[in-house]
Each structure stands twice: as C-alpha cells, then as structure tokens.
C-alpha cells in the first residue's frame, strides 16, 4: 500500500490552522498525525451538529408557518 502524503495545502484545505497543520507535519509517526487530526476533527463535527440543529429549528418554524397559512391543508 502506498504511503499517504500529508502536505500543508491539503491540511489547510481540510480546515486546519497553520499552527495545527505544522504540528501534524512535525509528527514522527502516522499514529501521531492521526491523533492530531482527530483532535482537530472533533470541534468541526460539533459545529456541524450545532448548525444542523439550527437548520432543523428553522425548518420546523417554516413548516408550522406554512401549516398556519394553509389552515393545516397539505400543499
């Protein structure tokens, strides 16, 4: 299996700060890189969940307003 090439542009594109990306590049082993990438992934995933909850609430409000507007009839 081919070794995975981790580079600064790829890490930046993945959402890592310069400091985080440089820390990953300084790792001596792939296991250390994985640990740091997982650490960076956690907050991103939490933000996605928060945004999803916000979107769900907006969708609920829109649904309820449409129901009120149509008198509960399906449109």
C-alpha positions in Angstrom: 0.0 0.0 0.0 1.2 3.5 -0.9 2.1 5.9 1.9 -0.3 8.8 2.3 1.3 12.2 1.6 0.2 14.8 4.0 1.1 18.4 3.0 0.4 21.9 4.1 -2.0 22.9 1.4 -4.0 19.7 2.0 -4.2 20.3 5.7 -5.2 23.9 5.2 -7.9 22.8 2.8 -9.1 20.3 5.4 -9.7 23.3 7.8 -6.6 23.2 10.0 -5.0 26.4 11.1 -1.4 26.9 10.1 -0.3 26.0 13.6 -2.3 22.8 13.6 -1.1 21.9 10.1 2.5 22.5 11.0 2.1 20.3 14.2 0.8 17.5 12.0 3.7 17.8 9.6 6.2 17.7 12.5 4.8 14.4 13.8 7.3 11.5 13.7 4.7 8.8 13.1 1.4 8.3 11.3 -0.2 7.5 14.6 0.7 10.9 16.0 -0.7 12.5 12.9 -3.9 10.6 13.3 -4.2 11.7 16.9 -3.8 15.4 16.0 -6.2 15.1 13.0 -8.8 13.5 15.2 -8.3 16.3 17.8 -8.9 18.9 15.0 -11.9 16.9 13.7 -13.9 17.0 17.0 -14.7 20.7 17.1 -15.6 20.7 13.4 -18.0 17.9 14.0 -19.6 19.7 16.9 -20.0 22.8 14.8 -21.8 20.7 12.1 -24.1 19.3 14.8 -24.9 22.8 16.1 -25.6 24.1 12.6 -27.8 21.1 11.8 -29.9 21.8 15.0 -30.3 25.4 13.9 -31.4 24.3 10.4 -33.8 21.8 11.9 -35.4 24.6 14.1 -35.7 26.9 11.1 -37.3 24.1 9.1 -39.8 23.4 11.9 -40.7 27.1 12.0 -41.2 27.2 8.3 -43.4 24.1 8.4 -45.5 25.5 11.2 -45.9 28.8 9.5 -47.0 27.1 6.2 -49.4 24.9 8.1 -50.9 28.0 9.8 -51.1 29.8 6.4 -52.9 27.0 4.7 -55.1 26.1 7.7 -53.4 22.7 8.1 -54.0 21.7 4.5 -51.3 19.9 2.6 -49.8 22.0 -0.3 
